[in-house]
Amino acid sequence: MKIATHERASGASASVPVAPPASGWQARLRLGFTRDGDTTRLTDRSHVGPLRVQKSLYPEDSAICHAIVVHPPGGVAGGDALHLDIGLGEDAHALVTTPGAAKWYRANGKVASQDTTIRVGPGACLEWLPQETIFFNEAEVRLHTEVDLHPTARYLAFDVFCFGRTHSGERFERGAVSQKSRIRRDGRLVWFEQGRIAGGGRDMRSPLVLAGRSVCATLVAVADVIPPTLPALLREAGEALLAADKVDNGNNTDDANKTNGQDAFGVTLMKHVLVVRYLGNSSETARRIMTRAWQTVRPQIMGHDATPPRIWNT
């Protein structure tokens, strides 16, 4: 079974057989984007293990390269380790997403992990927009993200975390999720967040953490200039979506889909950093909130209208 390949812009590739290690999959993917005239090209692509990108896509125009990161097993088990490295050269623009929800399965006595390293060069733009992440009950997960930005780079990312599978009646009662995220701009730390949530523990109930909710989502945007009018636009859009969802949920007899007025939404602007938060019980609401926030922010800091990638609708 050939699962390790290395590719360059020339199209040459080599493959070596790799057997699944007893301790779990060790998967690595490196992506490098380069501006070539009016086109952003995926000029460096290498992977080891079950993590890869199929091909470059240009649904908007040639200046913006879309890439879909695929994890063929469809879920991450205890002992698996994913490593993702994304680099953008000068003036490149890439949008990187995933084909569906990431599923982190119950642990088998080992921790599963994902390490993401991102570097964005002068004048470059990266949109890192994975679909939602679902932590199964008894999952043991460690997530670590490091982002380094040039002072003229622009960065826009979001994530949606779902603790348990509420549609199946499953709660996150055991296990733990640890997360650490750092963003540096011109070598200076502009965003740092870390924490650990234990299943069924006080973090799940604390008003300072999940406050009894099962879904949280965050959008972070970093740019040299962020219009001061953006927070008001985002609050208006978010509140409209939440109001519409409350009406819809009031006519829904499926208790798993009801938020019962427990949604929380907020926006913060800190000079070069914009943060949008959602806290509630609906992954669908969280996804709509993050998508609408992205559609509001993108034209303001990246100069392009935002049409959701087609893969999000499949």
Buried (B, 14 or more C-beta within 10 A) or exposed (E): EEBBBBBEEEEEEEEEEBEBEEEBBBBBBBBBBBBBEEBBBBBBBBBBBBBBBEEBBEEBEEBBBBBBBBBEBEBBBBBBBBBBBBBBBEBBBBBBBBBBBBBBBBBEEBBBBBBBBBBBBBBBBBBBBBBBBBBBBBBBBBBBBBBBBBEBBBBBBBBBBBBBBBEEEBBBBBBBBBBBBBBBBEEEEBBEEEEEBBBEBEBBEEEEBBBEBBBBBBBBBBBEEBBEEBBEBBBEBBEEBBEEBBEBBEEEEEEEBBBEEEBEBEBEBEEBBBBBBBBBBBBBBBBBBBBBBBBBBBEBBBEBEBEEBEBBEE
